[in-house]
Amino acid sequence: MAEGRKKAEGRILVVEDEHIVAMGIKKMLKSLGYTVTGIASSGEDAISKAESTFPDVVLMDIMLKGDMDGVEAAMEIKKMFNVPVVYLTAYSDSKILERAKRTEPFGYIIKPFDEKDLYSSIEVALQRYRKEKSESLRENENPE
């Protein structure tokens, strides 16, 4: 880990259908100090693991094996659990990007990426999520 950087905190669910890539991401996350709550290889598996492991952030590959791609899984996870999603993808195609943007992701990382990219994207997502959550709580406590 880079000197001067505090140890990262956060529970991350990794959704990646290529096992070797998923293990590499898991290793990077652990070296940064994050807790990996699980690894899912399909959209359906991602939803199930999000429900059972309560991650703070989901790192979601867009292209997954099975009937449900990462964009569909992200929509369901957001709707059901209100967990922020950061996309990890090798695809920067404009149609895919437009679909992904409609899910209001907390980040979009193009593969290949390094530890710095992962760290900064997750930290920004966590910060934004915590801020939105606290603003929402304040609004609910003080209705006009």
C-alpha positions as CSV (number, residue, x, y, z in Angstrom):
1,M,0.0,0.0,0.0
2,A,1.2,3.5,-0.8
3,E,2.9,5.4,2.1
4,G,0.8,8.1,3.6
5,R,-2.5,6.5,2.7
6,K,-4.7,5.5,5.6
7,K,-5.9,1.9,5.6
8,A,-9.1,1.7,3.6
9,E,-12.4,0.6,5.2
10,G,-15.4,-0.8,3.5
11,R,-17.1,-4.0,2.6
12,I,-16.9,-4.8,-1.2
13,L,-18.8,-7.3,-3.2
14,V,-17.0,-8.2,-6.5
15,V,-19.1,-9.3,-9.4
16,E,-16.8,-10.7,-12.2
17,D,-17.4,-13.8,-14.2
18,E,-13.7,-14.4,-15.0
19,H,-12.3,-16.2,-12.0
20,I,-8.7,-15.2,-12.5
21,V,-9.7,-11.5,-12.8
22,A,-12.0,-11.8,-9.8
23,M,-9.1,-13.2,-7.7
24,G,-6.8,-10.4,-8.9
25,I,-9.4,-7.8,-7.9
26,K,-9.9,-9.5,-4.5
27,K,-6.1,-9.5,-3.9
28,M,-5.9,-5.8,-4.7
29,L,-8.9,-4.9,-2.5
30,K,-7.4,-6.8,0.4
31,S,-4.0,-5.2,0.0
32,L,-5.8,-1.8,0.2
33,G,-7.5,-2.8,3.4
34,Y,-11.0,-3.5,2.2
35,T,-13.1,-6.5,3.2
36,V,-14.3,-8.6,0.3
37,T,-17.8,-9.9,1.2
38,G,-17.9,-12.3,-1.7
39,I,-17.4,-12.9,-5.3
40,A,-20.3,-13.4,-7.7
41,S,-20.0,-14.5,-11.3
42,S,-23.6,-13.9,-12.5
43,G,-26.2,-11.2,-12.1
44,E,-28.5,-13.5,-10.2
45,D,-25.6,-14.5,-7.9
46,A,-24.7,-10.8,-7.4
47,I,-28.2,-10.0,-6.1
48,S,-28.3,-13.0,-3.8
49,K,-24.8,-12.2,-2.4
50,A,-25.8,-8.5,-2.0
51,E,-28.8,-9.6,0.1
52,S,-26.8,-12.0,2.3
53,T,-23.5,-10.1,2.8
54,F,-24.5,-6.4,3.1
55,P,-21.7,-4.8,1.1
56,D,-20.9,-1.1,1.2
57,V,-20.1,-1.0,-2.5
58,V,-20.6,-3.5,-5.4
59,L,-17.8,-3.6,-8.1
60,M,-19.8,-4.8,-11.1
61,D,-18.5,-6.1,-14.4
62,I,-21.0,-5.3,-17.1
63,M,-20.6,-8.4,-19.2
64,L,-21.5,-11.4,-17.2
65,K,-22.4,-15.0,-18.0
66,G,-26.1,-16.0,-17.7
67,D,-29.3,-14.2,-18.6
68,M,-28.7,-11.1,-16.6
69,D,-25.9,-8.7,-17.4
70,G,-24.2,-6.3,-14.9
71,V,-26.4,-3.3,-15.8
72,E,-29.6,-5.3,-15.0
73,A,-28.1,-6.7,-11.8
74,A,-27.0,-3.2,-10.8
75,M,-30.6,-1.9,-11.3
76,E,-32.0,-4.6,-9.1
77,I,-29.3,-4.2,-6.4
78,K,-29.9,-0.5,-6.3
79,K,-33.7,-0.9,-6.1
80,M,-33.7,-3.7,-3.5
81,F,-30.8,-2.7,-1.3
82,N,-29.7,0.8,-2.2
83,V,-26.1,-0.2,-2.4
84,P,-23.8,1.9,-4.6
85,V,-22.4,0.3,-7.7
86,V,-19.1,1.0,-9.4
87,Y,-18.8,-0.6,-12.8
88,L,-15.6,-2.4,-13.9
89,T,-15.6,-3.1,-17.6
90,A,-13.5,-3.6,-20.7
91,Y,-16.3,-2.0,-22.7
92,S,-16.4,1.7,-23.3
93,D,-19.0,1.4,-26.1
94,S,-21.5,4.3,-26.1
95,K,-24.6,2.1,-26.0
96,I,-23.3,0.2,-23.0
97,L,-22.3,3.4,-21.3
98,E,-25.7,5.0,-21.9
99,R,-27.4,1.9,-20.3
100,A,-25.0,2.0,-17.4
101,K,-25.5,5.7,-16.8
102,R,-29.3,5.2,-16.4
103,T,-28.5,3.1,-13.3
104,E,-26.8,6.2,-11.7
105,P,-23.6,4.3,-10.9
106,F,-21.1,5.7,-8.3
107,G,-18.2,5.1,-10.7
108,Y,-17.1,3.5,-14.0
109,I,-13.6,2.0,-14.3
110,I,-12.3,0.8,-17.7
111,K,-10.2,-2.3,-17.6
112,P,-7.2,-2.7,-17.3
113,F,-7.0,-0.7,-14.1
114,D,-4.5,-0.5,-11.2
115,E,-4.8,-0.3,-7.4
116,K,-4.8,3.5,-7.5
117,D,-7.8,3.5,-9.9
118,L,-9.7,1.0,-7.7
119,Y,-8.9,2.8,-4.5
120,S,-9.9,6.3,-5.7
121,S,-13.1,5.1,-7.3
122,I,-14.2,3.2,-4.2
123,E,-13.3,6.0,-1.9
124,V,-15.3,8.5,-4.0
125,A,-18.3,6.1,-4.2
126,L,-18.2,5.5,-0.4
127,Q,-17.9,9.3,0.3
128,R,-20.8,10.2,-2.1
129,Y,-23.0,7.4,-0.7
130,R,-22.4,8.4,2.9
131,K,-23.1,12.0,2.1
132,E,-26.4,11.2,0.3
133,K,-27.4,8.8,3.1
134,S,-26.8,11.4,5.8
135,E,-28.7,14.1,3.8
136,S,-31.6,11.8,3.3
137,L,-31.7,11.0,7.0
138,R,-31.7,14.8,7.8
139,E,-34.5,15.4,5.4
140,N,-36.6,12.7,7.0
141,E,-35.9,14.0,10.5
142,N,-36.8,17.6,9.5
143,P,-39.7,17.5,7.1
144,E,-40.8,21.0,5.9
